[in-house]
Amino acid sequence: MTLTIQTAPGSSGYLDMFPERRMSYFGNSYILGLTVTAGIGGLLFGYDTGVISGALLYIKDDFEIVKQSSFLQETIVSMAIVGAMIGAAAGGWINDYYGRKKATMFADVVFAAGAIVMAAAPDPYVLISGRLLVGLGVGVASVTAPVYIAEASPSEVRGGLVSTNVLMITGGQFLSYLINSAFTQVPGTWRWMLGVSGFPAVIQFGLMLFMPESPRWLFMKNRKAEAIQVLTKMYDISRLEDEIDHLSAAEEEEKQRNRTVGYLDVFRSKELRLAFIAGAGLQAFQQFTGINTVMYYSPTIVQMAGFHSNQLALFLSLIVAAMNAAGTVVGIYFIDHCGRKKLALSSLFGVIISLVILSVSFFKQSDAPNDGGLYGWLAVLGLALYIAFFAPGMGPVPWTVNSEIYPQQYRGICGGMSATVNWISNLIVAQTFLSIAEAAGTGTTFLILAGIAVLAVFFVIVFVPETQGLTFSEVEQIWKERAYGNVSGWGSSSDSNNVEEEVLLEQGSSS
């Protein structure tokens, strides 16, 4: 029998054969509009994590019981993270059962309700319940937006488009600092700071009414006509047929599995287990290498370095937040040009160097304390370098990888579980940094974070494959190879590009 070996439609090899069918980041206004609309969830995510640091100062002024209780202060900050953990865990199921569009709109309703409750809170306990509601919305959005964007994105720009959601997160954090500054002289200061976050949720809800459901989700729910109608707005006729063929092949594979999806399946299946370890591990290391230590406590860190002026600390923190957003823009470009794995590794190497600089500056600061001085500015330099290296790599890479490494049937559940790991890690970091710094010293604390970053380097090398430019089917095949054979090709994008060729050969031989 003579076999014709062909490259899978939509794969990176296929696009090399037909470069005119490649799409650029700005190549389709419809896809870009969908990405930005979905990314408003990321904006809410970032705004909520940043705004509370400034609002808490004025909450303490209004509620004497909060000023006198560190536990209440911590609870007000942390309750949103607790809500996000619950929302992320439930968000995977909501995504798979009701679809990406309805999950986004549900998150908007919950978030807007939480914003209203916070703004009108008569006491700290109602405020805490509002924080929980907002967290639930953020948790669902943190799962939904990356998956929704990834499933509507061409493979060659999928990384950049998913990273746009991370840009919206960092932009939301920067916006929260600006809003905090704008409302400092307005009556009801903290109520405006927290309540204004409801407006983007309402705007996103309105825009989502005109957005499509994920074509991949529609196809898997046997709503093919609707899926094709969406795809016609994304691709020209020459590539449309290839994308439909690719979805049909994925649907057929899902039908052959013919089983109900459950959380325990993630751990029973070796290939799913390997994928989840990679995805959840990236999410955990994103937090444990210290990003929210910097974002939550940057004013405190600046003051620890000897700059005791509140105004200077807030100004330097605003610069850190701006650099975080700018660095994400750089990541959007490089993630589809250099690849996820290389970007993560280069980011981690820079993070290690920055954390060592921070550690040294605080060790020296403790030996010769002064108001700022050389070692104080060295600490500020370390903070700036940390953000410059972290933002383009370890900021977007975990979210991008998690949006593309799971099979369609498990994408919602695994994405939700992985996002939950991120939020749990976030909570641990937020609740322990100041305590560890007080007990062990700030220099030692940053040295511990540097050691975790070294572990993260080895983790990425061993467990995380390169997924740049690959179709979802090709990424699935990587896990099958890792689980059941051909382990010499781990992480090699060139090997994975030939996966579908090998599958076609096997099918031909069996026939």
C-alpha positions as CSV (number, residue, x, y, z in Angstrom):
1,M,0.0,0.0,0.0
2,T,1.2,3.5,-0.9
3,L,0.7,6.1,1.8
4,T,0.5,9.8,1.3
5,I,2.0,11.6,4.3
6,Q,0.3,14.9,4.9
7,T,0.7,17.5,7.7
8,A,-2.4,18.1,9.8
9,P,-4.5,21.1,8.8
10,G,-3.8,24.1,11.0
11,S,-0.5,22.8,12.3
12,S,2.7,24.9,12.2
13,G,4.0,22.7,9.4
14,Y,0.9,23.3,7.4
15,L,1.3,27.0,7.8
16,D,4.9,26.8,6.7
17,M,3.6,25.3,3.5
18,F,1.1,28.1,3.1
19,P,2.6,31.1,4.8
20,E,0.0,33.4,3.2
21,R,-2.6,31.8,5.5
22,R,-0.7,32.8,8.6
23,M,-2.5,35.4,10.7
24,S,-0.8,38.3,12.5
25,Y,-1.8,39.6,16.0
26,F,-3.8,42.5,14.4
27,G,-4.8,40.4,11.3
28,N,-8.4,40.0,12.2
29,S,-10.4,42.8,14.0
30,Y,-13.2,40.3,14.9
31,I,-10.8,38.0,16.9
32,L,-9.0,41.0,18.4
33,G,-12.4,42.5,19.6
34,L,-13.4,39.2,21.1
35,T,-10.0,39.0,22.9
36,V,-10.3,42.5,24.3
37,T,-13.9,42.0,25.4
38,A,-13.0,38.7,27.2
39,G,-10.0,40.4,28.6
40,I,-12.2,42.8,30.6
41,G,-12.4,39.9,33.0
42,G,-8.7,40.2,33.4
43,L,-9.0,43.9,34.0
44,L,-11.4,43.2,36.9
45,F,-9.0,40.5,38.2
46,G,-6.1,43.0,38.3
47,Y,-8.1,45.9,39.6
48,D,-9.5,44.0,42.5
49,T,-6.1,42.6,43.6
50,G,-4.6,46.1,43.5
51,V,-7.3,48.5,44.8
52,I,-7.7,47.0,48.3
53,S,-4.2,48.1,49.4
54,G,-5.2,51.8,49.1
55,A,-8.8,51.4,50.1
56,L,-7.9,49.6,53.4
57,L,-6.2,52.8,54.7
58,Y,-9.6,54.6,54.5
59,I,-11.6,51.6,55.7
60,K,-9.6,51.7,58.9
61,D,-10.5,55.4,59.3
62,D,-14.2,54.7,59.0
63,F,-14.4,51.5,61.1
64,E,-12.6,51.7,64.4
65,I,-13.0,48.0,64.9
66,V,-11.0,47.3,61.7
67,K,-8.2,49.7,62.8
68,Q,-7.9,47.8,66.1
69,S,-8.0,44.3,64.5
70,S,-5.2,43.0,62.3
71,F,-7.3,39.9,61.8
72,L,-10.2,41.9,60.3
73,Q,-7.8,43.8,58.0
74,E,-6.3,40.5,56.8
75,T,-9.8,39.0,56.3
76,I,-10.9,42.0,54.2
77,V,-7.9,41.6,52.0
78,S,-7.9,37.8,51.8
79,M,-11.7,37.1,51.5
80,A,-11.6,38.0,47.8
81,I,-8.8,35.4,47.3
82,V,-10.9,32.8,49.2
83,G,-13.8,33.7,46.9
84,A,-11.5,33.4,43.8
85,M,-10.4,30.0,44.9
86,I,-14.0,28.8,45.1
87,G,-14.9,30.6,41.8
88,A,-12.0,29.0,40.0
89,A,-12.8,25.5,41.3
90,A,-16.5,25.9,40.2
91,G,-15.6,27.9,37.0
92,G,-14.2,24.8,35.2
93,W,-17.5,23.0,35.5
94,I,-19.5,26.1,34.6
95,N,-17.4,26.5,31.5
96,D,-17.8,23.0,30.3
97,Y,-21.5,22.7,31.0
98,Y,-22.8,26.2,30.1
99,G,-20.1,27.4,27.7
100,R,-17.5,30.2,27.9
101,K,-19.9,33.0,27.0
102,K,-22.4,32.3,29.7
103,A,-19.6,31.7,32.3
104,T,-18.2,35.1,31.5
105,M,-21.6,36.8,31.9
106,F,-22.3,34.9,35.1
107,A,-18.9,36.2,36.5
108,D,-19.9,39.8,35.5
109,V,-23.2,39.6,37.4
110,V,-21.6,38.2,40.5
111,F,-18.8,40.8,40.4
112,A,-21.1,43.7,39.9
113,A,-23.3,42.5,42.8
114,G,-20.2,42.3,45.0
115,A,-19.1,45.8,44.0
116,I,-22.5,47.2,45.0
117,V,-22.4,45.4,48.3
118,M,-18.9,46.7,49.1
119,A,-19.8,50.3,48.2
120,A,-22.9,50.3,50.4
121,A,-21.5,48.2,53.3
122,P,-22.7,49.6,56.6
123,D,-20.2,47.6,58.6
124,P,-17.0,45.6,58.0
125,Y,-18.8,42.2,58.0
126,V,-21.0,43.2,55.0
127,L,-17.9,44.5,53.3
128,I,-16.3,41.1,53.8
129,S,-19.3,39.4,52.2
130,G,-19.0,41.8,49.2
131,R,-15.3,40.9,48.9
132,L,-16.3,37.2,48.8
133,L,-18.8,37.9,46.0
134,V,-16.2,39.9,44.0
135,G,-13.7,37.1,44.5
136,L,-16.2,34.5,43.2
137,G,-16.5,36.6,40.0
138,V,-12.8,37.0,39.6
139,G,-12.2,33.3,40.1
140,V,-14.7,32.3,37.4
141,A,-13.2,35.0,35.1
142,S,-9.7,33.8,35.7
143,V,-10.6,30.4,34.3
144,T,-12.9,31.5,31.5
145,A,-11.1,34.3,29.7
146,P,-7.8,32.4,28.8
147,V,-9.8,29.4,27.6
148,Y,-12.3,31.4,25.6
149,I,-9.6,33.4,23.9
150,A,-7.4,30.4,23.2
151,E,-10.3,28.5,21.6
152,A,-11.1,31.4,19.3
153,S,-7.4,32.0,18.3
154,P,-5.4,30.8,15.4
155,S,-2.5,28.6,16.6
156,E,0.2,30.9,15.3
157,V,-0.9,33.9,17.5
158,R,-2.7,32.1,20.3
159,G,0.0,32.9,22.8
160,G,0.0,36.6,22.1
161,L,-3.8,36.8,22.2
162,V,-4.1,34.8,25.5
163,S,-1.3,37.0,26.9
164,T,-3.5,40.0,26.2
165,N,-5.7,38.9,29.1
166,V,-2.6,39.0,31.3
167,L,-1.9,42.6,30.0
168,M,-5.5,43.5,31.1
169,I,-4.7,42.0,34.5
170,T,-1.5,44.1,34.9
171,G,-3.3,47.1,33.4
172,G,-6.1,46.7,36.0
173,Q,-3.5,46.7,38.8
174,F,-2.0,49.9,37.4
175,L,-5.4,51.4,37.0
176,S,-6.2,50.6,40.6
177,Y,-3.2,52.7,41.8
178,L,-4.4,55.6,39.7
179,I,-8.0,55.3,41.0
180,N,-6.7,55.1,44.5
181,S,-4.9,58.4,44.0
182,A,-7.9,60.0,42.2
183,F,-10.3,59.4,45.1
184,T,-8.1,60.3,48.0
185,Q,-9.9,63.7,48.5
186,V,-13.4,62.5,47.6
187,P,-16.0,61.9,50.4
188,G,-16.7,58.2,50.8
189,T,-13.2,57.5,49.5
190,W,-13.0,53.7,49.8
191,R,-16.6,53.2,48.7
192,W,-15.8,54.8,45.4
193,M,-12.5,52.9,45.1
194,L,-14.3,49.6,45.5
195,G,-17.6,50.4,43.9
196,V,-16.3,51.8,40.6
197,S,-15.1,48.3,39.7
198,G,-18.7,47.3,39.0
199,F,-18.8,49.5,35.8
200,P,-16.3,47.4,33.7
201,A,-18.4,44.3,34.7
202,V,-21.6,45.9,33.4
203,I,-19.8,47.0,30.2
204,Q,-18.4,43.5,29.6
205,F,-21.8,41.9,30.2
206,G,-23.3,44.2,27.6
207,L,-20.6,43.5,25.1
208,M,-20.8,39.8,25.6
209,L,-24.4,39.8,24.5
210,F,-23.0,40.4,21.0
211,M,-20.0,38.0,21.3
212,P,-20.1,34.4,20.0
213,E,-19.8,31.3,22.0
214,S,-16.4,29.5,21.5
215,P,-16.6,27.7,18.2
216,R,-14.7,24.7,19.6
217,W,-17.2,24.4,22.5
218,L,-20.1,24.7,20.1
219,F,-18.6,22.0,17.9
220,M,-18.2,19.6,20.8
221,K,-21.8,20.2,21.8
222,N,-22.9,19.2,18.3
223,R,-24.0,22.7,17.4
224,K,-21.9,22.7,14.2
225,A,-23.9,25.2,12.2
226,E,-23.4,27.8,14.9
227,A,-19.7,27.0,15.2
228,I,-19.2,27.3,11.4
229,Q,-21.0,30.6,11.4
230,V,-18.6,31.9,14.0
231,L,-15.6,30.5,12.1
232,T,-16.6,32.3,8.9
233,K,-16.0,35.6,10.7
234,M,-12.5,34.5,11.8
235,Y,-11.0,32.8,8.7
236,D,-11.1,33.2,4.9
237,I,-12.5,30.3,2.8
238,S,-9.1,28.7,2.1
239,R,-8.4,28.2,5.8
240,L,-12.0,27.8,7.0
241,E,-12.2,24.3,5.5
242,D,-9.0,23.3,7.3
243,E,-10.2,24.5,10.6
244,I,-13.5,22.7,10.3
245,D,-11.7,19.5,9.3
246,H,-9.5,19.9,12.4
247,L,-12.5,20.4,14.7
248,S,-14.2,17.4,13.2
249,A,-11.2,15.2,13.9
250,A,-11.1,16.5,17.5
251,E,-14.8,15.8,17.9
252,E,-14.5,12.2,16.6
253,E,-11.7,11.6,19.1
254,E,-13.9,12.9,21.9
255,K,-16.8,10.6,20.8
256,Q,-14.5,7.6,20.9
257,R,-13.7,8.3,24.5
258,N,-17.5,8.4,25.2
259,R,-17.3,8.9,28.9
260,T,-18.5,11.4,31.5
261,V,-15.8,13.9,32.6
262,G,-14.9,13.8,36.3
263,Y,-12.3,15.4,38.5
264,L,-10.7,12.1,39.4
265,D,-10.1,11.3,35.8
266,V,-7.4,13.9,35.8
267,F,-5.4,11.8,38.2
268,R,-6.4,8.3,36.7
269,S,-5.1,9.1,33.2
270,K,-1.3,9.3,33.0
271,E,-1.3,11.8,30.1
272,L,-3.8,14.1,31.8
273,R,-1.9,13.8,35.1
274,L,1.3,14.9,33.3
275,A,-0.4,17.8,31.7
276,F,-2.0,18.9,35.0
277,I,1.3,18.6,36.8
278,A,2.9,20.9,34.2
279,G,0.0,23.4,34.2
280,A,-0.6,23.5,38.0
281,G,3.1,23.6,38.7
282,L,3.6,26.7,36.5
283,Q,0.7,28.4,38.3
284,A,2.2,27.6,41.7
285,F,5.7,28.7,40.8
286,Q,4.3,31.9,39.3
287,Q,3.1,32.8,42.9
288,F,5.9,31.3,45.0
289,T,8.6,33.2,43.0
290,G,7.1,36.3,44.6
291,I,5.1,38.3,42.1
292,N,2.2,39.2,44.5
293,T,4.8,39.8,47.3
294,V,5.9,42.6,45.1
295,M,2.4,43.7,43.9
296,Y,0.7,43.6,47.3
297,Y,3.6,44.9,49.4
298,S,5.7,47.1,47.1
299,P,5.1,50.3,49.2
300,T,6.0,48.3,52.3
301,I,9.2,46.9,50.7
302,V,10.2,50.4,49.6
303,Q,9.8,51.6,53.1
304,M,11.7,48.6,54.5
305,A,14.5,49.7,52.2
306,G,14.7,53.0,54.1
307,F,12.4,55.3,52.1
308,H,10.0,56.2,54.8
309,S,7.9,58.8,52.9
310,N,4.5,57.5,52.1
311,Q,4.3,59.7,49.0
312,L,7.7,58.4,47.7
313,A,6.8,54.8,48.5
314,L,3.4,55.1,46.6
315,F,5.1,56.8,43.6
316,L,7.8,54.1,43.3
317,S,5.1,51.5,43.6
318,L,3.1,53.1,40.8
319,I,6.3,52.9,38.6
320,V,6.5,49.2,39.5
321,A,2.9,48.6,38.4
322,A,3.5,50.5,35.2
323,M,6.6,48.4,34.4
324,N,4.5,45.3,35.0
325,A,2.0,46.3,32.4
326,A,4.7,47.4,29.9
327,G,6.6,44.1,30.4
328,T,3.4,42.2,29.6
329,V,3.3,44.0,26.2
330,V,6.8,42.7,25.5
331,G,5.7,39.2,26.5
332,I,2.8,39.4,24.0
333,Y,5.3,39.7,21.2
334,F,7.9,37.2,22.4
335,I,5.6,34.4,23.4
336,D,4.7,33.5,19.8
337,H,8.2,34.3,18.5
338,C,10.5,32.7,21.1
339,G,8.1,30.1,22.5
340,R,6.6,29.5,25.9
341,K,9.4,27.4,27.4
342,K,12.3,29.7,26.4
343,L,10.4,32.7,27.6
344,A,9.7,31.2,31.0
345,L,13.3,30.1,31.5
346,S,14.8,33.4,30.5
347,S,12.3,35.1,32.8
348,L,13.2,32.9,35.7
349,F,16.9,33.4,35.3
350,G,16.3,37.2,35.5
351,V,14.0,36.8,38.5
352,I,16.8,34.8,40.3
353,I,19.3,37.6,39.7
354,S,16.8,40.3,40.8
355,L,15.9,38.4,44.0
356,V,19.6,38.0,44.9
357,I,20.1,41.7,44.4
358,L,17.1,42.4,46.7
359,S,18.5,40.0,49.3
360,V,22.0,41.5,49.3
361,S,20.6,45.0,49.5
362,F,18.6,44.2,52.6
363,F,21.4,42.2,54.3
364,K,23.7,45.3,53.8
365,Q,20.8,47.6,54.8
366,S,20.6,45.8,58.2
367,D,24.3,46.1,58.7
368,A,24.3,49.9,58.1
369,P,20.8,51.2,58.4
370,N,20.1,54.7,57.0
371,D,17.4,56.6,55.2
372,G,17.5,55.1,51.8
373,G,21.1,55.5,50.7
374,L,23.1,53.3,48.3
375,Y,21.6,50.0,49.5
376,G,18.1,51.4,49.6
377,W,18.4,52.4,45.9
378,L,19.9,49.0,45.2
379,A,16.7,47.4,46.6
380,V,14.6,49.7,44.3
381,L,16.8,48.6,41.4
382,G,16.2,44.9,42.4
383,L,12.4,45.5,42.4
384,A,12.5,47.2,39.0
385,L,14.6,44.4,37.5
386,Y,12.3,41.8,39.1
387,I,9.3,43.2,37.3
388,A,11.2,43.7,34.1
389,F,12.1,40.0,34.0
390,F,8.9,38.5,35.5
391,A,6.3,40.4,33.5
392,P,7.2,39.3,29.9
393,G,7.7,35.6,30.9
394,M,6.3,34.1,34.1
395,G,3.4,36.6,34.0
396,P,1.7,35.3,30.8
397,V,3.3,31.9,30.2
398,P,1.4,29.9,33.0
399,W,-2.0,31.2,31.8
400,T,-1.1,30.7,28.1
401,V,0.2,27.1,28.7
402,N,-2.8,26.2,30.8
403,S,-5.2,27.4,28.1
404,E,-3.7,25.0,25.5
405,I,-2.3,21.8,27.1
406,Y,-5.5,20.0,28.1
407,P,-7.9,18.0,25.8
408,Q,-11.1,19.8,24.8
409,Q,-13.2,17.5,27.1
410,Y,-11.1,18.4,30.2
411,R,-10.1,22.0,29.4
412,G,-12.6,23.6,31.7
413,I,-12.1,21.2,34.6
414,C,-8.3,21.2,34.4
415,G,-8.1,24.9,33.8
416,G,-10.3,25.5,36.9
417,M,-8.2,23.2,39.0
418,S,-5.0,24.8,37.9
419,A,-6.4,28.3,38.5
420,T,-7.4,27.2,42.0
421,V,-3.8,26.1,42.6
422,N,-2.8,29.7,41.6
423,W,-5.2,31.3,44.0
424,I,-4.2,29.0,46.9
425,S,-0.6,29.8,46.3
426,N,-1.5,33.5,46.1
427,L,-3.2,33.3,49.4
428,I,-0.3,31.6,51.1
429,V,2.2,34.2,49.8
430,A,-0.1,37.1,50.7
431,Q,-0.6,35.8,54.2
432,T,3.0,34.8,55.0
433,F,5.4,37.3,53.4
434,L,5.3,39.9,56.2
435,S,5.4,37.3,59.0
436,I,8.4,35.5,57.4
437,A,10.2,38.8,56.8
438,E,9.7,39.7,60.4
439,A,10.8,36.4,61.7
440,A,13.7,35.6,59.4
441,G,14.6,39.0,58.0
442,T,13.8,40.6,54.7
443,G,17.1,39.6,53.0
444,T,16.6,35.9,54.0
445,T,13.0,36.0,52.7
446,F,14.1,37.2,49.3
447,L,16.8,34.5,49.3
448,I,14.2,31.9,49.9
449,L,12.2,33.2,47.0
450,A,15.3,33.0,44.8
451,G,15.8,29.4,45.8
452,I,12.2,28.6,44.8
453,A,12.9,30.3,41.4
454,V,15.9,27.9,41.0
455,L,13.5,25.0,41.6
456,A,11.1,26.5,39.0
457,V,13.9,26.5,36.4
458,F,14.4,22.7,36.8
459,F,10.6,22.2,36.8
460,V,10.1,24.0,33.5
461,I,13.0,22.1,31.9
462,V,11.7,18.7,33.0
463,F,7.9,19.0,32.9
464,V,6.8,21.7,30.5
465,P,6.8,21.1,26.8
466,E,7.1,23.7,24.1
467,T,3.6,24.4,22.6
468,Q,4.5,27.3,20.4
469,G,2.5,27.2,17.1
470,L,1.0,23.8,17.7
471,T,-2.6,22.8,17.3
472,F,-4.6,21.5,20.3
473,S,-4.4,18.0,18.7
474,E,-0.6,18.1,18.4
475,V,-0.3,19.3,22.0
476,E,-2.5,16.3,23.1
477,Q,-0.2,14.0,21.3
478,I,2.9,15.3,23.2
479,W,1.3,14.0,26.4
480,K,0.5,10.7,24.9
481,E,4.1,10.3,23.9
482,R,5.3,11.3,27.3
483,A,3.0,8.9,29.0
484,Y,3.4,5.9,26.8
485,G,6.6,6.2,24.8
486,N,9.0,8.2,22.6
487,V,10.2,10.1,25.7
488,S,13.3,11.2,23.9
489,G,11.2,13.8,22.2
490,W,10.0,15.6,25.3
491,G,9.7,19.3,24.8
492,S,10.8,19.2,21.2
493,S,8.4,21.2,19.0
494,S,10.0,19.8,15.9
495,D,9.1,16.3,17.0
496,S,5.6,17.2,18.0
497,N,5.0,18.8,14.6
498,N,5.4,15.4,13.1
499,V,2.9,13.7,15.5
500,E,0.0,13.8,13.1
501,E,2.1,12.3,10.3
502,E,2.9,9.4,12.5
503,V,-0.8,8.9,13.4
504,L,-1.7,8.9,9.7
505,L,0.9,6.3,9.0
506,E,-0.4,4.1,11.8
507,Q,-4.0,4.4,10.5
508,G,-2.9,3.6,7.0
509,S,-1.0,0.5,8.2
510,S,-4.0,-0.8,10.2
511,S,-6.2,-0.4,7.2
